[in-house]
């Protein structure tokens, strides 16, 4: 019904939205904004994991020869 596969807890679009927020503000603030504005409950830790999982896809293969550094805000 929601387009989730087995054991998937959120849609891909929700993950992308969380990452887009986390790029602009700290993980905890992104979690609060999602909760306050959209009624979606995600922890700061979940948002951080989503950022870490999506970063290599967004950076591209040509840049993966160098270490990826993400600052935890």
C-alpha positions in Angstrom: 0.0 0.0 0.0 2.7 2.5 0.9 5.3 1.1 -1.5 7.5 -0.3 1.3 9.5 -3.5 1.0 9.8 -6.0 3.8 11.5 -4.5 6.9 11.6 -1.0 5.3 10.4 1.6 7.9 10.1 4.7 5.8 9.7 5.7 2.2 12.7 6.7 0.1 11.2 10.2 -0.2 11.0 10.7 3.5 14.7 9.7 3.8 15.5 12.3 1.1 13.5 14.9 2.9 15.3 14.2 6.2 18.7 14.5 4.4 17.7 17.7 2.7 16.8 19.2 6.1 20.0 17.9 7.8 22.1 19.7 5.1 20.6 23.0 6.3 20.4 22.4 10.1 21.7 20.1 12.8 20.3 16.5 13.0 18.3 17.3 16.2 16.8 20.4 14.7 15.9 18.5 11.5 14.1 15.9 13.6 12.2 18.6 15.5 11.2 20.3 12.3 9.9 17.1 10.8 7.9 16.5 13.9 6.6 20.0 14.3 5.8 20.8 10.7 4.9 17.4 9.2 4.0 15.2 12.2 6.8 12.8 11.3 8.8 11.2 14.1 12.4 10.5 13.3 15.3 10.6 15.7 18.4 12.7 15.1 20.3 9.4 15.0 18.0 8.0 12.3 18.5 11.1 10.2 22.3 10.9 10.7 22.3 7.3 9.5 20.2 8.3 6.5 22.8 11.0 5.6 25.6 8.6 5.9 23.9 6.0 3.8 23.0 8.4 1.0 26.2 10.4 0.9 28.2 8.1 -1.5 25.3 8.1 -4.0 25.1 11.9 -4.1 28.8 12.5 -4.3 29.3 10.3 -7.3 31.9 7.6 -8.1 34.5 10.0 -9.5 35.1 11.5 -6.1 35.1 8.3 -4.0 38.9 8.0 -4.2 39.1 10.5 -1.4 37.8 10.1 2.1 34.3 11.4 2.8 34.1 13.7 5.8 30.7 14.6 7.2 30.5 17.0 10.1 28.0 16.0 12.7 26.1 19.1 13.6 
